[in-house]
Amino acid sequence: MDSLILVTVGLLGLLAVFDLYVGVSNDAVNFLNSAVGSRTAPFRIIMMVASAGVLLGATFSLGMMDIAKSGVLVPAKFSFYDVLVIFSAVMVTDILLINVFNSLGLPTSTTVSIVFELLGGTATLAALKVWSGDLPMSALGDFMNSAKALSMIMAILVSVAVAFVSGLVVQYALRLIFTFNYEKIYRRLGGLFGAVCVTAILYFLVMKGAKGASFVTPEMLAWMQTNESAILGTAFVLSFALMQGAILILRANIFPFVILAGTFALAFAFAGNDLVNFVGVPLAALESMNIFEASGAVDPKTFMMGDLAKPSTAGSFWLILSGLVMVGTLWVSKKARRVIMTSVKLSSSSRGEKEQFGSSMPARVIVRSSLQLSHIVRAYLPASLMNGISRRYEPRRWKAGETELPFDEIRASVNLVLAAALIASATSLKLPLSTTYVTFMVAMGSSLADGAWDRESAVYRVSGVLTVISGWFLTALSAAGACAVFTLLFYWGGEILMILGMIVSSAILVKTNFFSKDDEDDELHAGRTVTAGDRASILGALDEAFKECVERTTKLAGRSMRALLEEDGRALKEFKDDAAKLFDDMTAGRRGYYAMSRSKDLTKDDRDARSFYYRAFTNMKEVAHGLRDQVGVAENYVANSHSAFTGSMASNLKEIAAAVESLSSEFTPEAIAKIYALIERAQGDYLVQTAVSPVSLRKSELFLGALIFTRELVNRFSMVQYLMRDLDRTAK
């Protein structure tokens, strides 16, 4: 066999590992966001449960592997070389496309990408064969499994509506039963709720999914089908007895068990349904090579792949190995955590927080229309009914110091169990359902039913949903188009170009995932959790926040001035992103004031301390806002290739930059006085220089703006320092 073909198949195997990495980084949100959002267990425990589900679910995915081989293309119409071209184009496109979405923090569908990549590549190669063979255009249908491809696409589209409506209806019914303050009703119905969830998990995952397991024999499958009712009945009775007994006798909380079981189930269903998206194509290429080699054929361009239509023969070894790679990705990928936060924020019940997405005109129209429809419906429904529903929806009262969760245990359970059931059902029908579509839309439906989309957040949530859904459709179009281009290039360029394409895509993935700057963990500590409202806690939080803010701000300000003088546009762009992050941290820190406002029964000194906290963070936020704007103006100035700073303007800016940076380690009256003197001298020298040689208005605005910002920085930080000293003095 040609050594280039061996290298091509080997690289496809390597790309499978990379595809698993980028795919799981994107899809981890599907089975982790509910458990993470409800904070039902430590993150490490959640990850361990999900890992077990992924590893076991991978062994149940054998039946799905046929989709990559014959779900879209008709193997008998393509040669061994043809399928290698399609499979190589699909893998290169998939890695690059999903990696882009991961970098943007947008959950998208790996199922949609793989299906439309196969469609794009197959249709392109089929069109070439029709054109070169002088065949009618109607012959395109002979090369593609149109019925199966259409059923997969329709299943994906229908799943969007089904998942949303299911999440909405089930969550609404359960919320009316349990309410947000469900401690009392939980003692009576908690065991029943838990038993229903456990039985549903057993039915959809094990009973329905067993026929796709690589280790289940026909005899075992027949026995399970014969005794299905007895198995499910026994599971329901036992789980109900155990859970209700634990509630009544031990006063146990069973929700963490249900949520962790749901996390396991959804991770299991994800691996069973989505593993084909990552390794189905490489395994199909490996099987194609084995068929070609066993045939004794010589020319890969003439040997047709009819045998590829037979059921998949991939063994448990490859499936378990793939599961291990997926588990490893869960633990090491930072991008996975970023995508999780996107979904958690979109379904959060928190009010007044910074939203993940801005508003948009379509979202405003939808929300305004919904409000008008709501008023009309309320006018025709009995007031007693509306009042009764309102009482069931009374929000939970959070105690002093408690942090409001994105969503509670009831909603987390619904998100997990319902999504797992829908996905496992599709897996049993050998339909590559989009786990992203299903889990995201179930979460959106349940959050809408829970009233999480109130008037403070509805526009932003709707905008977020529209943005993400638009990204899904963009995935379909870009996947088909990009794969068509790669298919043409690889078909004409041969194995050398295929190998080169796979090497380049691998290098891009490695660089963006392992060698790029990732500052997700670089957050202001005080901006995350400040909920205690007493004077001592506030003073400690302010002291820590002020030191860190001064250090980050002064370093950024000084470095950005030097980058402006050096006309370093790349550095200024990086500093602008850092300044925006600093502003977000200051905004988050100030929000701690509203969390503290829930606390009661504190002294007047404690209430005064809260006011100090708000004023201090307002000053720090304004400095960060000014820094972000100033660096942005400087970046535009350099990007537009305007004239460089020269003469006294350049020398004074350089001195001011050094003086500002020195504040990071020593914010003293002497250092402050030095900066004031430098600003005064710079303003005087500017007037002298402009009298000798005219300076453009744009350069003047930028220079004077830098001086004004520097003065504002010193003034506001001095005010914060004064507030902290005053707070400390009155506490003694």
N, C-alpha and C positions, 0 to 999 in steps of 0.2 A: 504494500500500500504506500502511496505517496507520503513522504514524511511531512509535507506541508499540510496534508489533511489531518495527520495525527496531531500536529501542533495546533491546528484550528480547533479540533475537538477538545484538546487539552485546555486551551484558553477559554473555551466555552464553559468548561468545568470551573475554571478560576473565576470567570465572570459570574457563575452561579453563586459563589461565595460572596462576591461583592454585591450582587443583586439581593441576596438575603440580607446583607447589612443595610443597604439603603432602604429596602422594602420594609423590613421590620422597624427601622428607625421611624418610618412614616406611619406604619400601622400599629405601633405599640399603643397609640392613643385609643385604639378600638377596644382594648380589653383592660386598660389600666386607669382610664380617666375617672370612672365611677368610684372605684375603690380609693383612688387618690383624693378625689374631690370630697368624699364623705369622711375621709381620715379615719376609717374604721379600724386600721391597724398600722403599725409602723411601716414605712415604705419598704424596708428590707423584707418584711414578712410578705407583703403584697407581691413583691418581685419573685420571691421563692415560690409562692403558689402559682403565679402566672407562668413561671419557668417550667414547673411540673406539667401544667396544662399544655403548653406549647410542645414539650418533648413527647408526651403521650399522644397528643392530637396529630403529630406528624406521621405516626404509624397508621392513622386512619385515612390517609389521603391518597392511597394507591389508586382508587377508582377515578380520581380527578386527573391523573396524569395523562389519560387518553386525550384530554382537551388540547394539549399542546401538539399532539401528534396528528390528530384527525378532526379536531373540533372545528377548524376553519378550512384548512386545505384538504384536498383529496390526494392522498399520497401516491396513488397509482398514476397520476398525471404529471408527477414531478420526478426528476432524476435525483440521485444521491447528491450531486453537486448543487442542484436547485434548492433542496431542503437545507443544505449547509449555508447557502447564501441567505435564505430567509431567516434561519435560526440565528445566524451571526448578526444580521441587521436588527432583529428583535432584541437581542441581548444588549447590544451597544446602545440602541435607542432607549431601552428601559432604564438602564443604569443612569444615563445622562439626564433623562427626563425626571425621574423620581428624585434624583439628587438635587435638582433645581427646586422642586417643590419643598423638599426638606429644608433647604437653605432659607426659603422664604417663610418657613414655619406654618405652611398650609397643609392640612390633611387632605390627601387626594386618594384616588382609587388605583391600587396596583392591578386590580382585576380589569378595570377599564383600559388601563395602559397596555396590558399584555394582549387583551382581546383585539383592540384596535391596531396594535402593532402587527399582530398576525394578519389582520385584515388588510392593512396597508401593504405589507410585504408580499402577501399572497396575490392580492389584486394586481400589484405592479408586475410581478413576474408572469402572472397569467396573461396580462395585457401584452407583454412582450412576445409570449408564445403565440397568442392569437394573431398579432400583427405580423410576426415573422413567418407564420404558417399560412397566411392568407385565409384565416378562418373568419366566419361571421362573428360579430360582437356578441351574439347570443351564446356563443360557445364559452364565454367567460364563466357561466354557471357550472360548466363541467369541471372546472378546476377548483371550485370553492364549495364547501359544505354549507350552502346558503341557509338551509332550514335550521341546522344546529347553531350557526352563528346568529341568526335572527332570534332564536329562542333564548340564547344567552343575553343578547342585548335587551330583549323585552323583559327578561327576568330582572336585569339590573335596574331598568327604568321603573318597572312595577314595584320593585322592592322599596324604592324611595317613598312612594305614597303609602304602601302597606306599613312600613316601619314607622312613619310619622303618625299615621292615624292610630296604629296599635299603641304606640307610646302615649299618645294623647288620651285615648279612651281608658286604657288600663290604669294609668296614673291618676286620672280624674276620679275614677271609681274608687280606687284605693285611698285617695286623699279624703274623699267624702266619708269613708269608713273610719280611717285612722286619725284624720286631722293632722295638724303640725305638732300638736301636743298629745302624742299618742301613748303616753305612759299608762293610762288606765285601760284603754281598749286593747292595748298590747297584751295585758295579762290574760284576756279572754280569747283573743284571736291570734296571738303571736304564733302559737304552735301550728295552727291551721295554715297560716300564711307560709311559714317555713316549710311545712310538709308539701304544700303545693309546689313551691319553688324547687325543692329537692327532687320531687317526682318528675317534674317537667324536665329538669336537667338530665335525669336518668333516661327518660324516654327519648328525648331528641338526640342526645349525644351517643348513648350506648345502643339503645334499641334500634334507632334509625341509622346510626353511623357505623354499625358493626360490619355491614356488608362492604364497606370501603376499607376495612382494616387489613393490613398485609398478613397478619398472623391468625385471623379467624378462618376456621375451616368451614366447608359447607354444612357439615354435621352440627357444629356449634351454632351456626346461623339458623338452621332449621329448628333446633331445640329452643332457641330464644324466641323465634316467631310463634312457635306452638304454645309456649308458656308465657306469652307477653302479658296477659291480664293478671296472672298470678304473681309475676315478678313485680309489676307496677303496684298492685294492691298491697303486697307485703311491704314494699318500700314506703308507701304512703302511711300505712298503719304504724310501722316501726318509727319512722321519722316524726310523725305526729306525737306518738307517745313519749319519745325521748325529749323532744323540744318543749312540749307543753309541761311535762314533768319538771324539766330544768327551770322553766319560768315560774311555776307555782311553788316548787319545793326549794330550789336553790336561788330563786330570784335572779336567774341568769339573763343576760342579754344575748339573744340568739342572732340578732342582726349581723354582727361581725362574722359569724359562721356562714350565714346566708350570702353575704356579700363576697366573702372569700371563695365560697363554693361557686358563686356566679362568675367571679374573676377566673377561676380555674376553668369553668365551662366555656366562657367566651374565648379564653386563650386556646382551649382545646378546639373549639369550632373554627377559630381563626386559622390555626395551623392545618386543620383538616381541609379547609376550603381554599386557603390562599397559598399553600406551599407550592401548588402547581404554577403560580405566578412567578415564582423565583427559580425553581429548579426543573420545572416541567420541560422547558425548551432544551436545556443542556442534557437532561436524561433522554429526551427524544433524539438528540444528536448522537449520543452514545449508542442508543439502540439502533439508529440508522447505520452507524459505522459497523456495528456487529452484524447487521443484516447484509451489508455490502461485502464484508470480509468473508462471511460464511458462504456467500454465493459463488465465490471464486471469480467474480467479474473483475475486469481490468480498468475499464473506462468509467469513471464516476459520472460523466456527463451523459451517458447512454443507459446506465442501469436505473430502472424505474423502481420506486419505493412502495409498491403495492402492499408488501408485507408489513409496512409500518401501521396499517390500519387495524392490525390485530390488537387485542387487549394488552395493556402495558405489562411488562415483566419485571419492572424495577423491584428489587428486593428490599427487605426491611433495613438492611445495612445502610443503603443510601438515604432512606427516609429518616432513620435515627441520626445519621451524620448531619443531615440538613437541620433536624431539630436542635442538635447541639450548637450549630452555628447561630441559629435564631436566638437561643437562650443566651449565648455569649454576647450577642448584639444588644439584648435588653439591658445587660449590666454595664456595658461600656459606652453606649452611644449617648452623647449629650444632646444631639439633635432630636432623639426620641423624646426627651423630657421637654424640649421646647414645643414640640407639636402637641404634647399632652396638655401643656398650659393653654394653648390656643383653644382646645375643645372645652376644657374646664371653665375658662373664663366666659365662653359663649353661653354655657348652660348654668352659670352661677346665679344664685338668688340674691347675692349681695347688691345693695343699692348704693349709688353714689360713688362707686369705685371707677377707676380709669378703665375704659372699655378697650377691648382688643382692636376694634375697628371703628372708624368714623361713621358719620351719617352719609346717606346718599338720597337722591331724589326718589328713586323707586321705593326705597324703604319708608320714606316720609309719606308717600302716597298710600302705601299699604297700611301703615299704622293709622293714618288719619281716616281712611275708609273703614278700618276695623273698629275704631272708636265710634264712628257714626252708626255703624251697624249694631254695635253693642248698645247704644242708647235706644235704638229702635226696638231691639229685642226686649230690653228691660221695661220699656213702656207697656208691652203686651203681657208680660209675665206677672203673676201675682206677687205682691210685695212680700207676703209671708214666705214664699218660696225663695225669693232672693235673699231675704234676711237669714233664712235657715242656712243657705249655702254660704253666706258671708260668715256666719258663726263657725262653720266647719273649716273655714279658711283663715281663721284668726292666727296671725303669725306667732311663732314661739317667742317668748320673752327671754332674752339672753341675760344671764347674770353678770355682775360686775367682774371684769377681767376675762370673760369668755370671748372667744373669737368666732364670729359667725361663719359657718361652713358654706362652701359653694352650693351644696345640696345635701339633704339628710339621708338617713339610712333607707327609708322607704323608697325614695326615688332611685338611689343607687342600686337597690335590689331589682327594681323594675328594669332599669337600663341594662343590667347585666343578663338577667334571666331571659327577658324577652328577646334581646338581640341574639343571644346564644341559640334560642329555640328557632328563630327565623333562619339563621345561617346554617345550623345543622340540618334543617329540613331541606334547604337547597342542596347541601352537600349530598344528602341521600338520593337526590334526583340527578346528581352529577351536573349541577349548574354552578358555574363559578360566580356565585353572588358576591357583590362588592361588600366586604365587611365594613369598609369605611362608610359607604352609603347607609347601611343598615344601622350601625351603632350611632353614627352622627344624627340620623333622623329620628331614631328612637329617643335619643337624649334631647333633641330639640322639641319633640312632641311632649315628652314628660315634663320638661321645664316650662313649656307653655301652659300645660295643664296645672302646674303648680303655682302659676301666677308670677313666675320669675321674670316674665317680660312685662314689667309695669311701665308706666309712662316715663319713668326716669331712664329706662334702659331699652325699651322696645325698639326704637329706631336703630340703635347701634347693634342690637342682636339680629334684627332682620337684615341689616346691611352685612353683618358677618356671614349669615347663612347664604345670602345672595352671592357674596364674594367667593365663599368656598364652593358653592354649587357651580358658579361660573368657572372656577378653577377645574372642576371635574370635567365639564364639557370642553374646556380648553385642553385638558389632558387627552380627550378622545381625538380631537382634531389634530393636535400637535403630534400625538403618538402615531396616527396613521400617516400624516404627511412626512414626518421625519424618517419613519421606517421605510417609506416608499423611496426616499432619496438615498438612504443607505443601501437599500436593496439594489438599486440601479448601479451605485458605485461599486458594490462588491461583486455584482454579476459581471460587470465589464472589467473590473480591476483584478479579479481572481483571488486566490488564496493569500497572496502577499498583502493586498489591500485589506482583506478581512482581518488578518493577523495584526496589521498596523492599526486598524480601527479599534480593535479590542485592547491593544496595548495603550493607546492614547486615552481611551475612555477609562481604563483602569487607573492610569496615572492621574487623571483629573479627579476621580473619586478619592484616591488616596490623599491627594493634596488638600482637597476641600474638607475632608473629614478628619484628617490626622495632623495636618500642618497649617491649618488656618487659625487665626485668632478667634477665640471664643470666650467672651466675657460674660457669659450667662451667670457665672458664680460671683462676679465682681459687683456685688450689690452693697448699698449702704446698710449697715447692720441696723441702725436705728430706724431706717425707713421701712423695715419689714414688720416688726411687732413691737409696738409700744401701746399697751392697753391699760397698765396700771396708772391711776390718776393721782397718786400721792406725791408730795413734794420731793421726797428723796428719790423716787424712781424717775421722776421727770428730770431732776437735776443730773442724774447719772446718764440718762439717755441723751440729754442735750450736750453734755460734756463730750461724750463719745462721738456724737454726730458732728459737732462743731469741728473737732480736730480732724476728722476724716474729710469733711467738706472743704475746710481750708486747704488741706494738703492736695486734694484732687483738683480744686479750682485753681489754685495758684500755679501748680505745675502745668495744667492745661493752658492757662492764660499766657504764661511765660513762653512755653514751647510754641504756641500758635503764633506769637509775635515774631519769634525767631524764624519760624517756617515762612511767614509772610516776607520777611526780609530776604530769605534765601530763595523765595519763589518756588517753594516745595508744595505743589498742589496735592500730591498724594498724601503727604503728612497732614495737610490742612483738612482733607476729607476725613481722614481717620480721627483727627481731633474734633471735628464737627460731630461725628457719631458719638464720641466719648462725652462731649458736652451735652448732647441730647439725652444720653443715658443718665448723666448726673442730674439733669433737670427732672427726669422721671423719678429718680430716687428721692429728690427733695420733695416732689409732689406727694409721693407715697409716704414720706416721713411726716408731712403736715397732716395727712389723713389720720394719723394716730390720734389727733385731737378729737375727732368725731367718735372714735372707738372709746376714748376715755370719757366722753360725755355721757355714756350709758351708766357709769359708776355713780352711786348715790352715797349719802351719809358721810361725806367728807367735810373737812374743816374749811373755813374761809381761806386759810393759807394754801390749802391744796387746790382750791378753785382758782386762786390767783396764780398758782404755779402753772395751771393749764393755759391760762392766758399768756403767760410768759413763753410757754412752749409754742403756742400758735404764732406769736409775734416773731420769735427767733427763727422758726422754720420758714415763715413768710419772707424774712430778710434773706435767708440762704437760698430760698427758691428764686427770688428776684435776681440774685447774683448769678445763679445758674442760667436763668432765662437770658440775662444780658450776655453772658459768655457764649451761649449757643448762637445768639443772633450775631455777635461780633465775629465769631469764627466763621459763620456762614458767609458774611459779607467779605471777609478776607479770602475765603476759598473762591468765591465768584470773581473777585478781583484778579487773582492769579490765574484762574481758569480762562479768563477772557484776555490774558496776555497784556494787561495794562502795564504801564511803565513802572520800573522798580523804584524803591525808595532810595534816595541818595542824600549826601550832605548831612546836615544837623538832624534832619528828620530821621534818617536811618540810625545815626549814632545815639540819639536820645531814646528811640524805641528799644534799641539793644540794651541800654542801661536800665530802662524801666522793666524790660523783660527779666533781667537778672535780679532786680530788686524785688519784683513780684514773686519770683520763684523762691527767693530766700524766706518769704513769709511762711512757707510751708513748714519750716522747722522752728521759726522764731517770730511769732506775731507780737511784737513789742512796740511800745510807744516810739522808741528810737527808729525802728525799721519803718514805722508808719510815717514819721516825720520826714524821713529820707525820701519816701515815695512822693509825698506832697511837694517836696522841694524839686524833685525831678520833673514832676508834672508842670509846675510853674515855669521852670527853665525851658522845658520843651515847648510850651505855648509861646514864650517870648522868642525863642529861636525860630519858631515857625513863622512868626510875623516878620522877622528879619529876612529869612530865606525867601519868603514870597515877595518881599519888596525888591530883592535882587533878581530873582528868577521866578516867573509866574509858575504856580503849581495848579494842576488841573483840579476842578471841583470834586471829581470822584476821589482823587488821592487825598485831597484836603478832608473830605467827609470821613474817609476811612481812618486817617491819622487822628483827627480830633475826636472821632468816636472811640478810638482806643484809649485816648486820655480820659474821656468822660467815664468810660467803663471802668478804668483802673481806679479812678476816684470813687466811683460808686461801690466797687468791690471793697475798698478800704473802709468807707463809711459804714456800709451795712454789716461787715464783719465786726467792726468796732462796736456797733450797736448790739450785736448778738453777745459779744464779750461783756458789754456793760450789763445786759439783762441777766446773764449768768452770774456775774459777780453780785448783783443786787439780790438775785434769788438765793444765792448761797449765804449772803450776809443776813438776810431776814430770817433764814432758817436757824441761825445760831442764837 
